[in-house]
């Protein structure tokens, strides 16, 4: 027979780096867990990280002239690609 345990009836168990669990006997006894009792561990539900907008995240890192320089470099690269394509024909 299984019973439903409320959220306040449980206790935390930490998994060690080697994957082992360690719970002091006194802690188990405090919750009524006696030798021979079967205990089922259920991983805690983690809340999904809240999505936040990236809008404006780098606004303070762009200097006023940077965008103009970027657009000029893109236009120059485009012109070079077009010239290379026309030269191959």
C-alpha positions, 0 to 999 in steps of 0.5 A: 500500500502506498501513501501520498506524502505532502510537500512538508512531509519530505526531506532533502537528500543530496547526491555526492560527487561520486553518485552516492547518497548519505542521510544520517540515521537520526534524520531518517528516524525523525521522519519515521523511516525505520530499518527495512523500510522501502524509500522511494526517491523522486527528483525535485521538479526544477522550474523552467528558466523564465524567458527574457527578451534580449532586446537592448541587451548590447545597446550600451556596447555599440558606439555611434559610428560603429553601425555606419562602419559596419554598413560600409564594410558590408557594402564593400564586401557585397561589391567585391563579391559581385565584381568577382562573380561578374569577372568569372562570366 
